[in-house]
């Protein structure tokens, strides 16, 4: 609706705002008003592939993956503390 000119501004997840579509990110909502979503990984006690699950969680949490999280406009947890 913003890109079509139907409204002047809106609020949406930063990671979901398409770039180059007639939209400009003005900035984040002030911290006291933000609602954040945290994702956690866990292994099931009866999982059939615990090594693969553990490797996947380590892959996601690896510091080398940080640039990919930031490129997707997601905030690694350490950035919010």
PDB file of N, CA, C and O in Angstrom, chain B, residues numbered from 101:
ATOM      1  N   UNK B 101       0.828  -1.193   0.000  1.00  0.00           N
ATOM      2  CA  UNK B 101       0.000   0.000   0.000  1.00  0.00           C
ATOM      3  C   UNK B 101       0.874   1.258   0.000  1.00  0.00           C
ATOM      4  O   UNK B 101       0.534   2.266  -0.619  1.00  0.00           O
ATOM      5  N   UNK B 102       2.004   1.176   0.707  1.00  0.00           N
ATOM      6  CA  UNK B 102       2.904   2.326   0.741  1.00  0.00           C
ATOM      7  C   UNK B 102       3.483   2.576  -0.649  1.00  0.00           C
ATOM      8  O   UNK B 102       3.452   3.700  -1.150  1.00  0.00           O
ATOM      9  N   UNK B 103       4.012   1.517  -1.268  1.00  0.00           N
ATOM     10  CA  UNK B 103       4.629   1.652  -2.588  1.00  0.00           C
ATOM     11  C   UNK B 103       3.616   2.124  -3.638  1.00  0.00           C
ATOM     12  O   UNK B 103       3.984   2.798  -4.600  1.00  0.00           O
ATOM     13  N   UNK B 104       2.366   1.776  -3.453  1.00  0.00           N
ATOM     14  CA  UNK B 104       1.326   2.201  -4.396  1.00  0.00           C
ATOM     15  C   UNK B 104       0.838   3.624  -4.132  1.00  0.00           C
ATOM     16  O   UNK B 104       0.065   4.173  -4.916  1.00  0.00           O
ATOM     17  N   UNK B 105       1.293   4.227  -3.017  1.00  0.00           N
ATOM     18  CA  UNK B 105       0.871   5.579  -2.684  1.00  0.00           C
ATOM     19  C   UNK B 105      -0.472   5.645  -2.001  1.00  0.00           C
ATOM     20  O   UNK B 105      -1.044   6.725  -1.859  1.00  0.00           O
ATOM     21  N   UNK B 106      -0.992   4.492  -1.568  1.00  0.00           N
ATOM     22  CA  UNK B 106      -2.307   4.465  -0.919  1.00  0.00           C
ATOM     23  C   UNK B 106      -2.228   4.956   0.530  1.00  0.00           C
ATOM     24  O   UNK B 106      -3.211   5.467   1.067  1.00  0.00           O
ATOM     25  N   UNK B 107      -1.068   4.802   1.155  1.00  0.00           N
ATOM     26  CA  UNK B 107      -0.829   5.315   2.503  1.00  0.00           C
ATOM     27  C   UNK B 107       0.577   5.914   2.511  1.00  0.00           C
ATOM     28  O   UNK B 107       1.416   5.557   1.684  1.00  0.00           O
ATOM     29  N   UNK B 108       0.824   6.822   3.447  1.00  0.00           N
ATOM     30  CA  UNK B 108       2.115   7.494   3.485  1.00  0.00           C
ATOM     31  C   UNK B 108       3.167   6.747   4.287  1.00  0.00           C
ATOM     32  O   UNK B 108       4.359   6.860   4.001  1.00  0.00           O
ATOM     33  N   UNK B 109       2.749   5.997   5.272  1.00  0.00           N
ATOM     34  CA  UNK B 109       3.708   5.256   6.080  1.00  0.00           C
ATOM     35  C   UNK B 109       3.041   4.038   6.696  1.00  0.00           C
ATOM     36  O   UNK B 109       1.815   3.940   6.744  1.00  0.00           O
ATOM     37  N   UNK B 110       3.858   3.119   7.162  1.00  0.00           N
ATOM     38  CA  UNK B 110       3.337   1.921   7.800  1.00  0.00           C
ATOM     39  C   UNK B 110       4.405   1.300   8.676  1.00  0.00           C
ATOM     40  O   UNK B 110       5.571   1.693   8.628  1.00  0.00           O
ATOM     41  N   UNK B 111       4.009   0.353   9.454  1.00  0.00           N
ATOM     42  CA  UNK B 111       4.926  -0.363  10.341  1.00  0.00           C
ATOM     43  C   UNK B 111       4.961  -1.818   9.914  1.00  0.00           C
ATOM     44  O   UNK B 111       3.925  -2.443   9.689  1.00  0.00           O
ATOM     45  N   UNK B 112       6.173  -2.345   9.807  1.00  0.00           N
ATOM     46  CA  UNK B 112       6.311  -3.729   9.386  1.00  0.00           C
ATOM     47  C   UNK B 112       7.656  -4.245   9.859  1.00  0.00           C
ATOM     48  O   UNK B 112       8.522  -3.464  10.252  1.00  0.00           O
ATOM     49  N   UNK B 113       7.831  -5.552   9.822  1.00  0.00           N
ATOM     50  CA  UNK B 113       9.117  -6.135  10.196  1.00  0.00           C
ATOM     51  C   UNK B 113      10.197  -5.648   9.233  1.00  0.00           C
ATOM     52  O   UNK B 113      10.026  -5.723   8.016  1.00  0.00           O
ATOM     53  N   UNK B 114      11.289  -5.157   9.765  1.00  0.00           N
ATOM     54  CA  UNK B 114      12.376  -4.630   8.930  1.00  0.00           C
ATOM     55  C   UNK B 114      12.846  -5.679   7.933  1.00  0.00           C
ATOM     56  O   UNK B 114      13.130  -5.356   6.779  1.00  0.00           O
ATOM     57  N   UNK B 115      12.929  -6.917   8.360  1.00  0.00           N
ATOM     58  CA  UNK B 115      13.429  -7.975   7.477  1.00  0.00           C
ATOM     59  C   UNK B 115      12.474  -8.284   6.322  1.00  0.00           C
ATOM     60  O   UNK B 115      12.853  -8.979   5.378  1.00  0.00           O
ATOM     61  N   UNK B 116      11.259  -7.783   6.386  1.00  0.00           N
ATOM     62  CA  UNK B 116      10.259  -8.072   5.356  1.00  0.00           C
ATOM     63  C   UNK B 116      10.001  -6.901   4.412  1.00  0.00           C
ATOM     64  O   UNK B 116       9.167  -7.009   3.512  1.00  0.00           O
ATOM     65  N   UNK B 117      10.702  -5.786   4.603  1.00  0.00           N
ATOM     66  CA  UNK B 117      10.498  -4.624   3.744  1.00  0.00           C
ATOM     67  C   UNK B 117      11.335  -4.803   2.483  1.00  0.00           C
ATOM     68  O   UNK B 117      12.563  -4.841   2.563  1.00  0.00           O
ATOM     69  N   UNK B 118      10.696  -4.914   1.318  1.00  0.00           N
ATOM     70  CA  UNK B 118      11.471  -5.115   0.083  1.00  0.00           C
ATOM     71  C   UNK B 118      12.194  -3.831  -0.323  1.00  0.00           C
ATOM     72  O   UNK B 118      11.608  -2.748  -0.334  1.00  0.00           O
ATOM     73  N   UNK B 119      13.456  -3.972  -0.649  1.00  0.00           N
ATOM     74  CA  UNK B 119      14.224  -2.812  -1.089  1.00  0.00           C
ATOM     75  C   UNK B 119      13.975  -2.571  -2.570  1.00  0.00           C
ATOM     76  O   UNK B 119      13.709  -3.509  -3.321  1.00  0.00           O
ATOM     77  N   UNK B 120      14.062  -1.318  -2.986  1.00  0.00           N
ATOM     78  CA  UNK B 120      13.930  -0.990  -4.390  1.00  0.00           C
ATOM     79  C   UNK B 120      12.515  -1.116  -4.919  1.00  0.00           C
ATOM     80  O   UNK B 120      12.327  -1.236  -6.129  1.00  0.00           O
ATOM     81  N   UNK B 121      11.538  -1.092  -4.071  1.00  0.00           N
ATOM     82  CA  UNK B 121      10.144  -1.228  -4.498  1.00  0.00           C
ATOM     83  C   UNK B 121       9.360   0.062  -4.191  1.00  0.00           C
ATOM     84  O   UNK B 121       8.150   0.023  -3.970  1.00  0.00           O
ATOM     85  N   UNK B 122      10.058   1.186  -4.181  1.00  0.00           N
ATOM     86  CA  UNK B 122       9.394   2.452  -3.875  1.00  0.00           C
ATOM     87  C   UNK B 122       9.235   2.689  -2.390  1.00  0.00           C
ATOM     88  O   UNK B 122       8.437   3.529  -1.974  1.00  0.00           O
ATOM     89  N   UNK B 123       9.992   1.951  -1.582  1.00  0.00           N
ATOM     90  CA  UNK B 123       9.907   2.070  -0.136  1.00  0.00           C
ATOM     91  C   UNK B 123      11.245   2.532   0.431  1.00  0.00           C
ATOM     92  O   UNK B 123      12.304   2.195  -0.099  1.00  0.00           O
ATOM     93  N   UNK B 124      11.190   3.296   1.498  1.00  0.00           N
ATOM     94  CA  UNK B 124      12.395   3.717   2.200  1.00  0.00           C
ATOM     95  C   UNK B 124      12.184   3.464   3.679  1.00  0.00           C
ATOM     96  O   UNK B 124      11.188   3.895   4.259  1.00  0.00           O
ATOM     97  N   UNK B 125      13.127   2.762   4.284  1.00  0.00           N
ATOM     98  CA  UNK B 125      13.064   2.514   5.721  1.00  0.00           C
ATOM     99  C   UNK B 125      13.417   3.803   6.445  1.00  0.00           C
ATOM    100  O   UNK B 125      14.539   4.295   6.321  1.00  0.00           O
ATOM    101  N   UNK B 126      12.478   4.354   7.198  1.00  0.00           N
ATOM    102  CA  UNK B 126      12.714   5.592   7.940  1.00  0.00           C
ATOM    103  C   UNK B 126      13.480   5.311   9.227  1.00  0.00           C
ATOM    104  O   UNK B 126      14.193   6.180   9.729  1.00  0.00           O
ATOM    105  N   UNK B 127      13.336   4.105   9.760  1.00  0.00           N
ATOM    106  CA  UNK B 127      14.032   3.739  10.985  1.00  0.00           C
ATOM    107  C   UNK B 127      13.195   2.782  11.802  1.00  0.00           C
ATOM    108  O   UNK B 127      12.016   2.573  11.515  1.00  0.00           O
ATOM    109  N   UNK B 128      13.800   2.204  12.813  1.00  0.00           N
ATOM    110  CA  UNK B 128      13.062   1.254  13.648  1.00  0.00           C
ATOM    111  C   UNK B 128      12.124   1.969  14.624  1.00  0.00           C
ATOM    112  O   UNK B 128      12.299   3.148  14.930  1.00  0.00           O
ATOM    113  N   UNK B 129      11.156   1.248  15.089  1.00  0.00           N
ATOM    114  CA  UNK B 129      10.279   1.732  16.146  1.00  0.00           C
ATOM    115  C   UNK B 129      11.158   1.894  17.394  1.00  0.00           C
ATOM    116  O   UNK B 129      12.038   1.062  17.618  1.00  0.00           O
ATOM    117  N   UNK B 130      10.955   2.920  18.200  1.00  0.00           N
ATOM    118  CA  UNK B 130      11.773   3.079  19.411  1.00  0.00           C
ATOM    119  C   UNK B 130      11.749   1.819  20.277  1.00  0.00           C
ATOM    120  O   UNK B 130      10.716   1.163  20.412  1.00  0.00           O
ATOM    121  N   UNK B 131      12.895   1.495  20.857  1.00  0.00           N
ATOM    122  CA  UNK B 131      13.059   0.252  21.626  1.00  0.00           C
ATOM    123  C   UNK B 131      11.942  -0.015  22.636  1.00  0.00           C
ATOM    124  O   UNK B 131      11.480  -1.153  22.722  1.00  0.00           O
ATOM    125  N   UNK B 132      11.485   0.978  23.402  1.00  0.00           N
ATOM    126  CA  UNK B 132      10.422   0.674  24.380  1.00  0.00           C
ATOM    127  C   UNK B 132       9.104   0.217  23.744  1.00  0.00           C
ATOM    128  O   UNK B 132       8.267  -0.384  24.417  1.00  0.00           O
ATOM    129  N   UNK B 133       8.921   0.498  22.466  1.00  0.00           N
ATOM    130  CA  UNK B 133       7.676   0.135  21.787  1.00  0.00           C
ATOM    131  C   UNK B 133       7.808  -1.111  20.915  1.00  0.00           C
ATOM    132  O   UNK B 133       6.817  -1.595  20.367  1.00  0.00           O
ATOM    133  N   UNK B 134       9.018  -1.625  20.786  1.00  0.00           N
ATOM    134  CA  UNK B 134       9.235  -2.770  19.903  1.00  0.00           C
ATOM    135  C   UNK B 134       8.770  -4.075  20.533  1.00  0.00           C
ATOM    136  O   UNK B 134       8.858  -4.275  21.744  1.00  0.00           O
ATOM    137  N   UNK B 135       8.279  -4.943  19.681  1.00  0.00           N
ATOM    138  CA  UNK B 135       7.984  -6.321  20.061  1.00  0.00           C
ATOM    139  C   UNK B 135       8.992  -7.175  19.296  1.00  0.00           C
ATOM    140  O   UNK B 135       9.033  -7.139  18.066  1.00  0.00           O
ATOM    141  N   UNK B 136       9.790  -7.929  20.010  1.00  0.00           N
ATOM    142  CA  UNK B 136      10.796  -8.742  19.341  1.00  0.00           C
ATOM    143  C   UNK B 136      10.400 -10.208  19.378  1.00  0.00           C
ATOM    144  O   UNK B 136       9.677 -10.654  20.269  1.00  0.00           O
ATOM    145  N   UNK B 137      10.880 -10.932  18.407  1.00  0.00           N
ATOM    146  CA  UNK B 137      10.658 -12.366  18.341  1.00  0.00           C
ATOM    147  C   UNK B 137      12.008 -13.045  18.442  1.00  0.00           C
ATOM    148  O   UNK B 137      12.908 -12.770  17.648  1.00  0.00           O
ATOM    149  N   UNK B 138      12.151 -13.916  19.400  1.00  0.00           N
ATOM    150  CA  UNK B 138      13.383 -14.681  19.556  1.00  0.00           C
ATOM    151  C   UNK B 138      13.110 -16.126  19.152  1.00  0.00           C
ATOM    152  O   UNK B 138      12.053 -16.684  19.446  1.00  0.00           O
ATOM    153  N   UNK B 139      14.076 -16.707  18.480  1.00  0.00           N
ATOM    154  CA  UNK B 139      13.966 -18.099  18.067  1.00  0.00           C
ATOM    155  C   UNK B 139      14.985 -18.910  18.847  1.00  0.00           C
ATOM    156  O   UNK B 139      16.112 -18.462  19.060  1.00  0.00           O
ATOM    157  N   UNK B 140      14.597 -20.081  19.265  1.00  0.00           N
ATOM    158  CA  UNK B 140      15.481 -20.956  20.013  1.00  0.00           C
ATOM    159  C   UNK B 140      15.540 -22.312  19.327  1.00  0.00           C
ATOM    160  O   UNK B 140      14.585 -22.746  18.683  1.00  0.00           O
ATOM    161  N   UNK B 141      16.673 -22.964  19.479  1.00  0.00           N
ATOM    162  CA  UNK B 141      16.824 -24.312  18.945  1.00  0.00           C
ATOM    163  C   UNK B 141      16.959 -25.299  20.088  1.00  0.00           C
ATOM    164  O   UNK B 141      17.528 -24.972  21.129  1.00  0.00           O
ATOM    165  N   UNK B 142      16.451 -26.479  19.905  1.00  0.00           N
ATOM    166  CA  UNK B 142      16.532 -27.505  20.935  1.00  0.00           C
ATOM    167  C   UNK B 142      16.568 -28.875  20.287  1.00  0.00           C
ATOM    168  O   UNK B 142      16.096 -29.061  19.165  1.00  0.00           O
ATOM    169  N   UNK B 143      17.124 -29.812  20.993  1.00  0.00           N
ATOM    170  CA  UNK B 143      17.146 -31.201  20.543  1.00  0.00           C
ATOM    171  C   UNK B 143      16.035 -31.961  21.250  1.00  0.00           C
ATOM    172  O   UNK B 143      15.832 -31.803  22.454  1.00  0.00           O
ATOM    173  N   UNK B 144      15.331 -32.771  20.510  1.00  0.00           N
ATOM    174  CA  UNK B 144      14.306 -33.615  21.110  1.00  0.00           C
ATOM    175  C   UNK B 144      14.992 -34.811  21.774  1.00  0.00           C
ATOM    176  O   UNK B 144      15.926 -35.383  21.211  1.00  0.00           O
ATOM    177  N   UNK B 145      14.541 -35.182  22.945  1.00  0.00           N
ATOM    178  CA  UNK B 145      15.180 -36.286  23.662  1.00  0.00           C
ATOM    179  C   UNK B 145      15.049 -37.607  22.913  1.00  0.00           C
ATOM    180  O   UNK B 145      15.873 -38.504  23.086  1.00  0.00           O
ATOM    181  N   UNK B 146      14.024 -37.728  22.087  1.00  0.00           N
ATOM    182  CA  UNK B 146      13.841 -38.968  21.328  1.00  0.00           C
ATOM    183  C   UNK B 146      13.996 -38.749  19.819  1.00  0.00           C
ATOM    184  O   UNK B 146      13.471 -39.521  19.016  1.00  0.00           O
ATOM    185  N   UNK B 147      14.725 -37.688  19.441  1.00  0.00           N
ATOM    186  CA  UNK B 147      14.927 -37.380  18.027  1.00  0.00           C
ATOM    187  C   UNK B 147      15.693 -38.489  17.321  1.00  0.00           C
ATOM    188  O   UNK B 147      16.553 -39.136  17.919  1.00  0.00           O
ATOM    189  N   UNK B 148      15.382 -38.705  16.060  1.00  0.00           N
ATOM    190  CA  UNK B 148      16.015 -39.792  15.309  1.00  0.00           C
ATOM    191  C   UNK B 148      17.398 -39.418  14.780  1.00  0.00           C
ATOM    192  O   UNK B 148      18.191 -40.305  14.461  1.00  0.00           O
ATOM    193  N   UNK B 149      17.704 -38.119  14.681  1.00  0.00           N
ATOM    194  CA  UNK B 149      18.986 -37.660  14.139  1.00  0.00           C
ATOM    195  C   UNK B 149      19.603 -36.582  15.032  1.00  0.00           C
ATOM    196  O   UNK B 149      19.751 -35.439  14.600  1.00  0.00           O
ATOM    197  N   UNK B 150      19.964 -36.929  16.269  1.00  0.00           N
ATOM    198  CA  UNK B 150      20.470 -35.895  17.184  1.00  0.00           C
ATOM    199  C   UNK B 150      21.763 -35.228  16.708  1.00  0.00           C
ATOM    200  O   UNK B 150      21.958 -34.036  16.943  1.00  0.00           O
ATOM    201  N   UNK B 151      22.638 -35.971  16.049  1.00  0.00           N
ATOM    202  CA  UNK B 151      23.886 -35.366  15.582  1.00  0.00           C
ATOM    203  C   UNK B 151      23.605 -34.326  14.495  1.00  0.00           C
ATOM    204  O   UNK B 151      24.199 -33.247  14.501  1.00  0.00           O
ATOM    205  N   UNK B 152      22.710 -34.644  13.572  1.00  0.00           N
ATOM    206  CA  UNK B 152      22.359 -33.704  12.509  1.00  0.00           C
ATOM    207  C   UNK B 152      21.668 -32.467  13.092  1.00  0.00           C
ATOM    208  O   UNK B 152      21.944 -31.344  12.670  1.00  0.00           O
ATOM    209  N   UNK B 153      20.786 -32.670  14.047  1.00  0.00           N
ATOM    210  CA  UNK B 153      20.085 -31.548  14.677  1.00  0.00           C
ATOM    211  C   UNK B 153      21.079 -30.656  15.416  1.00  0.00           C
ATOM    212  O   UNK B 153      21.015 -29.431  15.313  1.00  0.00           O
ATOM    213  N   UNK B 154      21.984 -31.260  16.150  1.00  0.00           N
ATOM    214  CA  UNK B 154      23.010 -30.507  16.880  1.00  0.00           C
ATOM    215  C   UNK B 154      23.895 -29.714  15.903  1.00  0.00           C
ATOM    216  O   UNK B 154      24.225 -28.557  16.163  1.00  0.00           O
ATOM    217  N   UNK B 155      24.275 -30.337  14.789  1.00  0.00           N
ATOM    218  CA  UNK B 155      25.107 -29.664  13.791  1.00  0.00           C
ATOM    219  C   UNK B 155      24.361 -28.478  13.178  1.00  0.00           C
ATOM    220  O   UNK B 155      24.956 -27.427  12.936  1.00  0.00           O
ATOM    221  N   UNK B 156      23.069 -28.643  12.928  1.00  0.00           N
ATOM    222  CA  UNK B 156      22.277 -27.555  12.345  1.00  0.00           C
ATOM    223  C   UNK B 156      22.186 -26.376  13.310  1.00  0.00           C
ATOM    224  O   UNK B 156      22.344 -25.227  12.897  1.00  0.00           O
ATOM    225  N   UNK B 157      21.937 -26.644  14.572  1.00  0.00           N
ATOM    226  CA  UNK B 157      21.862 -25.571  15.572  1.00  0.00           C
ATOM    227  C   UNK B 157      23.208 -24.869  15.681  1.00  0.00           C
ATOM    228  O   UNK B 157      23.261 -23.641  15.757  1.00  0.00           O
ATOM    229  N   UNK B 158      24.281 -25.623  15.688  1.00  0.00           N
ATOM    230  CA  UNK B 158      25.622 -25.010  15.742  1.00  0.00           C
ATOM    231  C   UNK B 158      25.872 -24.154  14.501  1.00  0.00           C
ATOM    232  O   UNK B 158      26.447 -23.070  14.603  1.00  0.00           O
ATOM    233  N   UNK B 159      25.452 -24.625  13.354  1.00  0.00           N
ATOM    234  CA  UNK B 159      25.601 -23.865  12.108  1.00  0.00           C
ATOM    235  C   UNK B 159      24.879 -22.515  12.212  1.00  0.00           C
ATOM    236  O   UNK B 159      25.439 -21.479  11.854  1.00  0.00           O
ATOM    237  N   UNK B 160      23.642 -22.536  12.702  1.00  0.00           N
ATOM    238  CA  UNK B 160      22.863 -21.304  12.820  1.00  0.00           C
ATOM    239  C   UNK B 160      23.464 -20.333  13.828  1.00  0.00           C
ATOM    240  O   UNK B 160      23.399 -19.118  13.641  1.00  0.00           O
ATOM    241  N   UNK B 161      24.052 -20.874  14.902  1.00  0.00           N
ATOM    242  CA  UNK B 161      24.588 -20.041  15.982  1.00  0.00           C
ATOM    243  C   UNK B 161      26.053 -19.667  15.781  1.00  0.00           C
ATOM    244  O   UNK B 161      26.590 -18.873  16.553  1.00  0.00           O
ATOM    245  N   UNK B 162      26.701 -20.211  14.777  1.00  0.00           N
ATOM    246  CA  UNK B 162      28.124 -19.968  14.556  1.00  0.00           C
ATOM    247  C   UNK B 162      28.377 -18.490  14.261  1.00  0.00           C
ATOM    248  O   UNK B 162      27.654 -17.884  13.470  1.00  0.00           O
ATOM    249  N   UNK B 163      29.391 -17.910  14.887  1.00  0.00           N
ATOM    250  CA  UNK B 163      29.712 -16.502  14.602  1.00  0.00           C
ATOM    251  C   UNK B 163      29.942 -16.222  13.117  1.00  0.00           C
ATOM    252  O   UNK B 163      29.713 -15.101  12.664  1.00  0.00           O
ATOM    253  N   UNK B 164      30.390 -17.216  12.355  1.00  0.00           N
ATOM    254  CA  UNK B 164      30.599 -17.020  10.926  1.00  0.00           C
ATOM    255  C   UNK B 164      29.279 -16.787  10.178  1.00  0.00           C
ATOM    256  O   UNK B 164      29.283 -16.230   9.081  1.00  0.00           O
ATOM    257  N   UNK B 165      28.168 -17.203  10.756  1.00  0.00           N
ATOM    258  CA  UNK B 165      26.860 -17.021  10.117  1.00  0.00           C
ATOM    259  C   UNK B 165      26.275 -15.641  10.404  1.00  0.00           C
ATOM    260  O   UNK B 165      25.262 -15.263   9.816  1.00  0.00           O
ATOM    261  N   UNK B 166      26.905 -14.884  11.305  1.00  0.00           N
ATOM    262  CA  UNK B 166      26.379 -13.584  11.720  1.00  0.00           C
ATOM    263  C   UNK B 166      26.131 -12.652  10.530  1.00  0.00           C
ATOM    264  O   UNK B 166      25.099 -11.983  10.475  1.00  0.00           O
ATOM    265  N   UNK B 167      27.055 -12.602   9.592  1.00  0.00           N
ATOM    266  CA  UNK B 167      26.910 -11.709   8.440  1.00  0.00           C
ATOM    267  C   UNK B 167      25.657 -12.055   7.631  1.00  0.00           C
ATOM    268  O   UNK B 167      25.010 -11.164   7.081  1.00  0.00           O
ATOM    269  N   UNK B 168      25.320 -13.322   7.560  1.00  0.00           N
ATOM    270  CA  UNK B 168      24.111 -13.734   6.831  1.00  0.00           C
ATOM    271  C   UNK B 168      22.847 -13.274   7.566  1.00  0.00           C
ATOM    272  O   UNK B 168      21.886 -12.832   6.935  1.00  0.00           O
ATOM    273  N   UNK B 169      22.850 -13.377   8.892  1.00  0.00           N
ATOM    274  CA  UNK B 169      21.704 -12.900   9.674  1.00  0.00           C
ATOM    275  C   UNK B 169      21.535 -11.389   9.480  1.00  0.00           C
ATOM    276  O   UNK B 169      20.422 -10.905   9.272  1.00  0.00           O
ATOM    277  N   UNK B 170      22.641 -10.653   9.548  1.00  0.00           N
ATOM    278  CA  UNK B 170      22.589  -9.204   9.401  1.00  0.00           C
ATOM    279  C   UNK B 170      22.153  -8.825   7.985  1.00  0.00           C
ATOM    280  O   UNK B 170      21.362  -7.898   7.809  1.00  0.00           O
ATOM    281  N   UNK B 171      22.660  -9.534   6.976  1.00  0.00           N
ATOM    282  CA  UNK B 171      22.271  -9.266   5.581  1.00  0.00           C
ATOM    283  C   UNK B 171      20.771  -9.470   5.381  1.00  0.00           C
ATOM    284  O   UNK B 171      20.159  -8.798   4.551  1.00  0.00           O
ATOM    285  N   UNK B 172      20.183 -10.386   6.129  1.00  0.00           N
ATOM    286  CA  UNK B 172      18.739 -10.637   6.055  1.00  0.00           C
ATOM    287  C   UNK B 172      17.961  -9.651   6.919  1.00  0.00           C
ATOM    288  O   UNK B 172      16.746  -9.771   7.076  1.00  0.00           O
ATOM    289  N   UNK B 173      18.668  -8.683   7.470  1.00  0.00           N
ATOM    290  CA  UNK B 173      18.108  -7.647   8.343  1.00  0.00           C
ATOM    291  C   UNK B 173      17.447  -8.237   9.584  1.00  0.00           C
ATOM    292  O   UNK B 173      16.392  -7.785  10.030  1.00  0.00           O
ATOM    293  N   UNK B 174      18.097  -9.249  10.118  1.00  0.00           N
ATOM    294  CA  UNK B 174      17.703  -9.835  11.398  1.00  0.00           C
ATOM    295  C   UNK B 174      18.804  -9.489  12.396  1.00  0.00           C
ATOM    296  O   UNK B 174      19.980  -9.431  12.038  1.00  0.00           O
ATOM    297  N   UNK B 175      18.422  -9.262  13.629  1.00  0.00           N
ATOM    298  CA  UNK B 175      19.384  -8.871  14.644  1.00  0.00           C
ATOM    299  C   UNK B 175      19.837 -10.079  15.439  1.00  0.00           C
ATOM    300  O   UNK B 175      19.024 -10.709  16.117  1.00  0.00           O
ATOM    301  N   UNK B 176      21.115 -10.415  15.372  1.00  0.00           N
ATOM    302  CA  UNK B 176      21.606 -11.466  16.267  1.00  0.00           C
ATOM    303  C   UNK B 176      21.386 -11.043  17.715  1.00  0.00           C
ATOM    304  O   UNK B 176      21.482  -9.859  18.040  1.00  0.00           O
ATOM    305  N   UNK B 177      21.098 -11.986  18.566  1.00  0.00           N
ATOM    306  CA  UNK B 177      20.745 -11.688  19.952  1.00  0.00           C
ATOM    307  C   UNK B 177      21.762 -10.794  20.633  1.00  0.00           C
ATOM    308  O   UNK B 177      21.384  -9.894  21.383  1.00  0.00           O
ATOM    309  N   UNK B 178      23.039 -11.020  20.391  1.00  0.00           N
ATOM    310  CA  UNK B 178      24.078 -10.214  21.027  1.00  0.00           C
ATOM    311  C   UNK B 178      23.964  -8.727  20.714  1.00  0.00           C
ATOM    312  O   UNK B 178      24.449  -7.903  21.489  1.00  0.00           O
ATOM    313  N   UNK B 179      23.341  -8.365  19.604  1.00  0.00           N
ATOM    314  CA  UNK B 179      23.200  -6.957  19.228  1.00  0.00           C
ATOM    315  C   UNK B 179      22.139  -6.247  20.048  1.00  0.00           C
ATOM    316  O   UNK B 179      22.118  -5.017  20.075  1.00  0.00           O
ATOM    317  N   UNK B 180      21.264  -6.972  20.712  1.00  0.00           N
ATOM    318  CA  UNK B 180      20.165  -6.347  21.464  1.00  0.00           C
ATOM    319  C   UNK B 180      20.466  -6.254  22.942  1.00  0.00           C
ATOM    320  O   UNK B 180      19.655  -5.696  23.681  1.00  0.00           O
ATOM    321  N   UNK B 181      21.565  -6.758  23.404  1.00  0.00           N
ATOM    322  CA  UNK B 181      21.847  -6.729  24.848  1.00  0.00           C
ATOM    323  C   UNK B 181      22.726  -5.587  25.212  1.00  0.00           C
ATOM    324  O   UNK B 181      23.061  -5.415  26.384  1.00  0.00           O
TER     325      UNK B 181
END
